[in-house]
């Protein structure tokens, strides 16, 4: 299969000044050499976005909707090709690539409709002397930095609201997974999208990427990535006043109480932990389990870990693919080994699956007796590891769950006691609380607290990250104001 390799700048596919080899982490084989943008390419991209802003901002909602739906139709028509891009650049199991593709379709659909529901509104004047209205306008050029774990889904979370809001967007996908984003660029060119409205490019090094952030042209900088990267971007962007929308790291707790549906809890914990090789920002990293159900719950989790299928096969039902690269695999293995040295108990996995001697694989792993003194407790593992932490009573449990230096993105609760669930939901410092289930969709707000982010992806809240509000005030009686100089 031949994958797209060109950056998309100013309405056209073109070669940049650099080259980057893309490797399938499941096979460790070369799949493409993509072109990357250098300093001159980035400057041309910024100028194209700046030039595009006035026209795109003035484009009617109906016309923006038309362009979004044209792109959506191409995404639908090229489903298998787009999913193949994700499948090969990530080694992601084939069935799991559907979510990436589906969210892109859903985003273009949802925001094309949602922008029409963002309405200007009036304000009451206490003295009755003036009429006031608040109007929404596009914020300006946006720059988006994407993580590699969901190449199309992450792109979807940015392209939908920015196009709908009237903001030109420059998308920088991860250099590890650029080809699915480049494929979207080729679809933008195919439909003849107005120049500069969407631009997609990997950069020839992080210093080149920094020029996007440091430029005074972007008004919004958005990121899906680590807290450390978010801090770096905010420092780099301090050349001018910018708005930020960031979904950053987390260290999600899951609490399994003694009255929980243990099969449900085990299904959700292992499902979110072993799919996508655990490379999910909302994956439950610390699983607190009531001592009274510890043995039964642990057995269910271990059985699911051992039953998981690991590998890379488009025709097979695969549970867990590889992690993104050897550096990630070595980091995860180091966390496991350190935890074992500090007293954790290995119940499943722990290393490369014995039948896979090639590819960056970590077998679905279960660790028991994890404590807050271990690195695996403190860090976002971003790997297929379930860390079990038993608790005898609820004393200090909220404080333990909130003990997360990286900020709060998601927390999970499993209990049949609604009062208890609401109590914990009120006191856990996380942007999302999932009770006896898990659901994410394009119409549901997704955002963190503290070090886990600013703003939201998904829902109408994401649109507001790319819109500004302007107050227009008109005097009702202009007598005496004529000819007055301000």
C-alpha positions as CSV (number, residue, x, y, z in Angstrom):
1,X,0.0,0.0,0.0
2,X,1.2,3.5,-0.9
3,X,0.7,6.0,1.9
4,X,0.5,9.8,1.6
5,X,3.8,11.6,2.2
6,X,3.3,15.3,1.4
7,X,2.5,18.2,3.6
8,X,-0.6,20.3,2.9
9,X,0.1,24.0,2.8
10,X,-1.9,26.9,1.3
11,X,-4.4,24.6,-0.4
12,X,-1.9,22.3,-2.1
13,X,0.1,19.1,-1.4
14,X,3.8,19.8,-1.5
15,X,7.2,18.6,-0.5
16,X,8.8,20.2,2.5
17,X,12.5,20.6,3.1
18,X,12.9,17.5,5.4
19,X,12.2,13.8,5.4
20,X,11.0,11.5,8.2
21,X,10.9,7.7,8.1
22,X,7.7,6.2,9.5
23,X,8.0,2.7,11.1
24,X,5.2,0.3,12.0
25,X,5.7,-0.5,15.7
26,X,4.2,-3.9,15.3
27,X,6.5,-5.1,12.6
28,X,9.4,-2.6,13.0
29,X,9.3,-2.3,9.2
30,X,9.4,0.9,7.2
31,X,6.1,1.9,5.8
32,X,6.7,5.4,4.4
33,X,9.1,8.3,4.2
34,X,7.1,11.5,4.7
35,X,8.1,15.1,3.9
36,X,8.4,17.5,6.8
37,X,8.4,21.3,7.0
38,X,11.4,23.5,7.7
39,X,11.5,27.1,8.9
40,X,10.6,28.5,5.5
41,X,7.7,26.1,5.1
42,X,6.4,27.0,8.5
43,X,6.6,30.8,7.7
44,X,4.7,30.2,4.5
45,X,2.1,28.2,6.4
46,X,1.6,31.0,9.0
47,X,1.3,33.6,6.3
48,X,-1.3,31.5,4.4
49,X,-3.3,31.1,7.6
50,X,-3.1,34.8,8.3
51,X,-4.3,35.6,4.8
52,X,-7.1,33.1,5.0
53,X,-8.5,34.4,8.2
54,X,-10.5,37.4,7.0
55,X,-12.2,35.5,4.3
56,X,-12.9,32.3,6.2
57,X,-14.2,34.3,9.2
58,X,-16.6,36.2,7.0
59,X,-17.8,33.0,5.2
60,X,-21.4,32.3,6.0
61,X,-22.3,29.4,8.4
62,X,-24.1,27.8,5.5
63,X,-20.9,27.8,3.4
64,X,-18.7,26.5,6.2
65,X,-21.2,23.7,6.7
66,X,-21.0,22.9,3.0
67,X,-17.2,22.6,3.1
68,X,-17.3,20.5,6.3
69,X,-19.8,18.1,4.8
70,X,-17.9,17.8,1.6
71,X,-14.8,16.8,3.6
72,X,-17.0,14.4,5.7
73,X,-18.2,12.7,2.6
74,X,-14.7,12.1,1.4
75,X,-13.7,10.7,4.8
76,X,-16.6,8.3,4.6
77,X,-15.7,7.3,1.0
78,X,-12.1,6.7,2.1
79,X,-12.9,4.8,5.3
80,X,-10.7,1.7,4.7
81,X,-7.7,3.8,3.5
82,X,-7.8,6.1,6.4
83,X,-8.1,3.2,8.9
84,X,-5.3,1.4,7.1
85,X,-3.1,4.5,7.7
86,X,-3.8,4.3,11.5
87,X,-3.5,0.5,11.5
88,X,0.0,0.6,10.0
89,X,1.5,3.7,11.6
90,X,0.5,2.7,15.1
91,X,0.1,-1.1,14.8
92,X,-3.3,-0.5,16.2
93,X,-5.7,-3.5,16.1
94,X,-8.0,-3.1,13.1
95,X,-11.3,-3.0,15.0
96,X,-9.9,-0.2,17.2
97,X,-9.1,2.0,14.2
98,X,-12.9,2.4,13.6
99,X,-13.1,4.8,16.6
100,X,-10.4,7.1,15.0
101,X,-12.3,7.2,11.7
102,X,-15.7,7.5,13.3
103,X,-14.8,10.4,15.4
104,X,-13.6,12.4,12.4
105,X,-16.9,11.8,10.6
106,X,-18.8,12.6,13.8
107,X,-16.8,15.8,14.4
108,X,-17.4,17.2,11.0
109,X,-21.1,16.4,11.3
110,X,-21.6,17.6,14.8
111,X,-19.9,20.9,14.6
112,X,-21.4,21.7,11.2
113,X,-24.7,21.5,13.1
114,X,-23.6,22.9,16.4
115,X,-22.2,26.2,15.1
116,X,-25.8,27.2,14.0
117,X,-26.9,26.8,17.6
118,X,-24.4,29.4,18.9
119,X,-26.6,32.4,19.0
120,X,-25.9,36.1,19.8
121,X,-27.8,37.3,22.8
122,X,-29.0,40.5,24.4
123,X,-28.2,42.0,27.8
124,X,-30.5,44.0,30.1
125,X,-29.6,47.6,30.7
126,X,-30.4,48.6,34.3
127,X,-31.0,52.2,33.4
128,X,-32.9,51.5,30.3
129,X,-30.8,54.0,28.3
130,X,-28.9,51.6,26.0
131,X,-29.4,48.4,24.1
132,X,-26.7,45.7,24.3
133,X,-26.0,42.5,22.5
134,X,-23.2,40.0,22.7
135,X,-22.0,38.6,19.4
136,X,-19.7,35.7,18.7
137,X,-16.7,36.0,16.3
138,X,-13.9,33.6,15.3
139,X,-10.9,34.0,17.6
140,X,-8.3,33.9,14.8
141,X,-5.6,31.5,13.5
142,X,-5.3,28.3,15.5
143,X,-2.3,26.0,15.8
144,X,-2.9,22.4,16.9
145,X,-0.3,19.9,18.2
146,X,-1.6,16.3,18.2
147,X,-0.5,13.2,20.1
148,X,0.1,10.0,18.4
149,X,-2.2,7.7,20.3
150,X,-5.3,8.5,18.3
151,X,-4.1,10.0,15.1
152,X,-7.5,10.7,13.5
153,X,-9.5,11.1,16.6
154,X,-7.2,13.8,18.0
155,X,-7.3,15.5,14.6
156,X,-11.1,15.3,14.6
157,X,-11.3,17.0,18.0
158,X,-9.5,20.1,16.5
159,X,-10.6,20.3,12.8
160,X,-14.4,20.2,13.5
161,X,-14.7,23.1,15.9
162,X,-12.1,25.3,14.2
163,X,-13.6,25.0,10.8
164,X,-17.1,25.6,12.2
165,X,-16.0,28.6,14.2
166,X,-14.3,30.2,11.2
167,X,-10.7,29.8,12.4
168,X,-8.0,28.7,10.0
169,X,-6.1,25.9,11.6
170,X,-2.5,24.6,11.3
171,X,-2.3,21.0,12.4
172,X,1.0,19.5,13.4
173,X,0.5,15.7,13.8
174,X,3.1,13.7,15.8
175,X,6.1,12.7,13.8
176,X,5.4,9.1,14.9
177,X,2.0,9.0,13.2
178,X,1.8,11.5,10.4
179,X,0.4,9.5,7.5
180,X,-3.3,9.5,8.5
181,X,-3.2,13.3,9.0
182,X,-1.5,13.7,5.7
183,X,-4.3,11.6,4.1
184,X,-6.8,14.1,5.5
185,X,-4.7,16.8,3.8
186,X,-5.0,15.0,0.5
187,X,-8.8,15.0,1.0
188,X,-8.8,18.7,1.7
189,X,-6.9,19.3,-1.5
190,X,-9.3,17.0,-3.4
191,X,-12.4,18.9,-2.5
192,X,-10.7,22.3,-3.2
193,X,-11.0,23.6,0.3
194,X,-10.2,27.4,0.3
195,X,-6.5,28.0,0.7
196,X,-5.1,28.3,4.2
197,X,-8.3,27.1,6.0
198,X,-6.7,23.8,7.0
199,X,-3.0,23.1,6.8
200,X,-1.3,19.9,7.9
201,X,2.4,19.4,8.3
202,X,5.0,17.6,10.4
203,X,8.0,19.8,11.2
204,X,11.7,19.1,10.7
205,X,12.5,19.1,14.4
206,X,11.0,20.5,17.6
207,X,12.8,23.9,17.1
208,X,10.8,24.3,13.9
209,X,7.6,23.5,15.6
210,X,8.4,26.1,18.3
211,X,8.3,28.8,15.6
212,X,4.6,28.0,15.2
213,X,3.9,28.7,18.8
214,X,6.3,31.6,19.1
215,X,4.8,33.4,16.1
216,X,2.4,36.3,16.9
217,X,0.0,35.2,14.1
218,X,-1.8,32.4,16.0
219,X,-4.5,33.6,18.5
220,X,-5.2,30.1,19.8
221,X,-2.8,27.2,20.5
222,X,-4.3,23.8,21.2
223,X,-2.6,20.6,22.2
224,X,-3.3,17.0,23.0
225,X,-0.2,15.8,24.8
226,X,1.7,15.6,28.1
227,X,1.6,18.2,30.8
228,X,5.3,18.8,30.3
229,X,4.7,19.6,26.6
230,X,1.8,21.9,27.6
231,X,4.1,23.8,29.9
232,X,6.7,24.1,27.1
233,X,4.2,25.4,24.6
234,X,2.9,28.0,27.0
235,X,6.4,29.3,27.7
236,X,7.2,29.4,24.0
237,X,4.0,31.1,23.1
238,X,4.5,34.0,25.6
239,X,5.7,36.2,22.7
240,X,2.1,37.4,22.5
241,X,-1.2,37.0,24.3
242,X,-2.8,33.8,23.1
243,X,-5.6,31.5,24.1
244,X,-4.9,27.9,25.0
245,X,-7.0,24.8,24.8
246,X,-5.1,21.7,26.1
247,X,-5.9,18.1,27.0
248,X,-2.9,16.9,28.9
249,X,-1.8,14.0,31.0
250,X,-3.5,12.4,34.0
251,X,-3.1,9.5,36.4
252,X,-6.7,8.3,36.6
253,X,-7.9,6.4,39.7
254,X,-10.6,3.7,39.6
255,X,-12.3,2.8,42.9
256,X,-13.9,-0.6,43.2
257,X,-16.1,-0.7,46.3
258,X,-17.3,-3.8,48.1
259,X,-20.8,-3.5,46.6
260,X,-19.6,-3.1,43.0
261,X,-20.6,-5.2,40.0
262,X,-17.2,-6.9,39.8
263,X,-17.6,-8.2,36.2
264,X,-18.6,-4.8,35.0
265,X,-15.7,-3.2,36.8
266,X,-13.2,-5.8,35.5
267,X,-14.5,-5.4,31.9
268,X,-14.2,-1.6,32.0
269,X,-10.8,-1.5,33.7
270,X,-9.2,-4.0,31.4
271,X,-11.1,-2.8,28.4
272,X,-9.7,0.7,28.7
273,X,-6.4,-0.5,29.9
274,X,-5.6,-3.1,27.3
275,X,-7.1,-1.6,24.2
276,X,-4.8,0.7,22.3
277,X,-2.0,-0.9,24.5
278,X,-3.1,1.3,27.3
279,X,-2.0,4.4,25.5
280,X,-5.1,6.3,26.5
281,X,-5.1,9.5,28.5
282,X,-8.2,8.4,30.5
283,X,-6.9,4.9,31.2
284,X,-7.3,3.9,34.9
285,X,-3.7,3.9,36.1
286,X,-4.4,3.3,39.8
287,X,-7.1,0.8,40.7
288,X,-8.2,1.0,44.4
289,X,-9.9,-2.2,45.4
290,X,-11.9,-2.9,48.7
291,X,-10.2,-5.6,50.6
292,X,-13.4,-7.6,51.0
293,X,-13.7,-8.1,47.2
294,X,-10.0,-8.0,46.4
295,X,-9.5,-11.7,45.7
296,X,-12.6,-12.0,43.5
297,X,-11.9,-8.8,41.5
298,X,-8.3,-9.6,41.1
299,X,-9.1,-13.1,39.7
300,X,-11.4,-11.5,37.1
301,X,-8.8,-9.0,36.0
302,X,-6.1,-11.6,35.8
303,X,-8.3,-13.9,33.7
304,X,-9.0,-11.1,31.3
305,X,-5.4,-10.2,31.0
306,X,-4.4,-13.8,30.2
307,X,-7.3,-14.1,27.7
308,X,-6.3,-10.9,25.8
309,X,-4.9,-11.5,22.3
310,X,-1.8,-9.6,21.4
311,X,-0.4,-9.0,17.9
312,X,-0.9,-7.4,14.5
313,X,-3.3,-9.0,12.1
314,X,-6.1,-7.2,10.2
315,X,-8.2,-10.4,10.0
316,X,-7.9,-11.4,13.7
317,X,-9.7,-10.2,16.8
318,X,-6.8,-8.5,18.5
319,X,-7.1,-7.0,22.0
320,X,-3.7,-5.3,22.4
321,X,-1.3,-4.0,19.9
322,X,2.2,-2.7,20.4
323,X,3.2,0.5,22.2
324,X,4.5,3.2,20.0
325,X,8.2,2.6,20.0
326,X,11.1,0.8,21.7
327,X,11.7,3.8,24.0
328,X,8.1,3.5,25.3
329,X,8.4,-0.2,25.7
330,X,11.6,0.1,27.7
331,X,10.1,2.9,29.9
332,X,7.1,0.7,30.7
333,X,9.2,-2.4,31.4
334,X,11.3,-0.2,33.7
335,X,8.2,0.9,35.7
336,X,7.2,-2.8,36.1
337,X,10.6,-3.9,37.2
338,X,11.0,-1.1,39.7
339,X,7.5,-1.9,41.2
340,X,8.4,-5.5,41.5
341,X,11.7,-4.6,43.2
342,X,9.8,-2.4,45.6
343,X,7.4,-5.2,46.7
344,X,4.6,-5.3,44.1
345,X,3.4,-8.8,43.0
346,X,3.3,-9.8,39.3
347,X,0.1,-11.7,38.5
348,X,0.1,-11.6,34.7
349,X,2.3,-10.3,31.9
350,X,5.3,-8.2,32.9
351,X,7.3,-8.4,29.7
352,X,7.2,-9.1,26.0
353,X,4.6,-11.8,25.0
354,X,6.6,-15.0,24.6
355,X,5.3,-15.6,21.0
356,X,6.3,-12.2,19.7
357,X,10.0,-11.6,19.3
358,X,9.5,-8.6,17.0
359,X,7.6,-5.4,17.5
360,X,7.3,-3.1,20.5
361,X,5.0,-5.2,22.6
362,X,4.2,-5.3,26.3
363,X,1.9,-8.2,27.4
364,X,-1.2,-7.2,29.3
365,X,0.1,-6.9,32.8
366,X,-1.5,-7.1,36.3
367,X,0.4,-5.9,39.4
368,X,-0.9,-6.3,43.0
369,X,0.2,-4.7,46.2
370,X,1.1,-1.4,44.5
371,X,1.9,1.4,46.9
372,X,2.1,5.2,46.7
373,X,5.9,4.9,47.1
374,X,6.3,3.3,43.6
375,X,6.9,5.1,40.4
376,X,4.2,3.2,38.7
377,X,1.7,4.8,41.2
378,X,3.0,8.3,40.6
379,X,3.4,8.3,36.8
380,X,1.0,8.0,33.9
381,X,2.0,4.6,32.6
382,X,0.6,4.9,29.1
383,X,0.9,1.1,28.8
384,X,-1.2,-2.1,29.3
385,X,-0.7,-2.3,33.1
386,X,-3.4,-2.7,35.7
387,X,-2.0,-1.6,39.1
388,X,-4.1,-2.8,42.1
389,X,-4.0,-1.0,45.4
390,X,-6.1,-2.6,48.2
391,X,-7.8,-0.6,50.8
392,X,-9.3,-1.9,54.1
393,X,-11.6,1.1,54.8
394,X,-12.4,4.4,53.2
395,X,-10.3,6.5,55.5
396,X,-8.2,8.8,53.4
397,X,-9.4,7.2,50.2
398,X,-10.5,10.5,48.6
399,X,-7.1,12.0,49.4
400,X,-5.3,9.0,48.0
401,X,-7.3,9.2,44.7
402,X,-6.7,12.9,44.5
403,X,-3.0,12.5,45.1
404,X,-2.1,13.1,41.4
405,X,0.7,15.5,40.6
406,X,-0.1,15.4,36.9
407,X,-3.6,16.8,37.5
408,X,-7.1,15.3,37.1
409,X,-8.6,14.2,33.8
410,X,-10.8,11.2,34.7
411,X,-11.8,9.1,37.7
412,X,-13.9,5.9,37.8
413,X,-16.3,4.7,40.5
414,X,-17.9,1.3,40.9
415,X,-20.6,1.0,43.5
416,X,-24.3,0.4,43.8
417,X,-24.7,3.0,46.5
418,X,-25.8,6.2,44.7
419,X,-25.2,8.4,47.7
420,X,-21.6,7.2,48.0
421,X,-21.1,7.6,44.3
422,X,-22.3,11.2,44.4
423,X,-20.2,12.0,47.5
424,X,-17.1,10.8,45.9
425,X,-18.0,12.5,42.6
426,X,-18.3,15.8,44.4
427,X,-14.9,15.5,46.1
428,X,-12.7,13.9,43.4
429,X,-10.7,16.6,41.6
430,X,-11.1,15.3,38.1
431,X,-12.7,16.8,35.0
432,X,-14.8,13.7,34.4
433,X,-16.2,11.2,36.8
434,X,-17.4,7.9,35.3
435,X,-19.8,6.0,37.5
436,X,-20.5,2.3,36.8
437,X,-19.6,2.7,33.2
438,X,-17.6,4.7,30.7
439,X,-18.7,6.9,27.8
440,X,-17.0,9.3,25.5
441,X,-18.5,10.9,22.4
442,X,-18.2,14.0,20.3
443,X,-21.1,15.7,22.0
444,X,-19.9,15.1,25.5
445,X,-17.4,17.6,27.1
446,X,-13.9,16.2,27.6
447,X,-11.5,18.2,29.8
448,X,-9.3,18.1,32.8
449,X,-8.6,20.0,36.0
450,X,-5.3,21.6,37.1
451,X,-2.3,20.2,35.3
452,X,-4.5,18.0,33.1
453,X,-5.6,20.9,30.9
454,X,-7.4,24.0,29.9
455,X,-10.6,24.2,28.0
456,X,-12.4,21.3,26.4
457,X,-12.4,18.9,23.5
458,X,-15.8,17.7,22.2
459,X,-19.3,19.2,22.8
460,X,-20.3,22.8,22.2
461,X,-17.7,23.8,24.9
462,X,-15.0,23.2,22.4
463,X,-16.5,25.7,20.0
464,X,-16.1,28.4,22.7
465,X,-12.4,27.8,22.8
466,X,-12.2,29.2,19.3
467,X,-14.8,32.0,19.5
468,X,-14.6,35.4,21.1
469,X,-17.5,37.4,22.4
470,X,-17.9,41.1,21.5
471,X,-20.3,43.5,23.2
472,X,-22.1,46.0,20.9
473,X,-23.9,48.8,22.8
474,X,-26.2,51.4,21.2
475,X,-27.6,54.4,23.0
476,X,-31.4,54.4,22.7
477,X,-31.6,58.2,22.8
478,X,-28.7,59.9,21.0
479,X,-29.8,63.5,21.7
480,X,-26.9,65.4,23.0
481,X,-24.4,62.9,21.7
482,X,-24.2,64.2,18.2
483,X,-20.8,65.8,17.4
484,X,-19.3,64.8,20.7
485,X,-15.7,63.7,20.3
486,X,-14.5,60.8,22.2
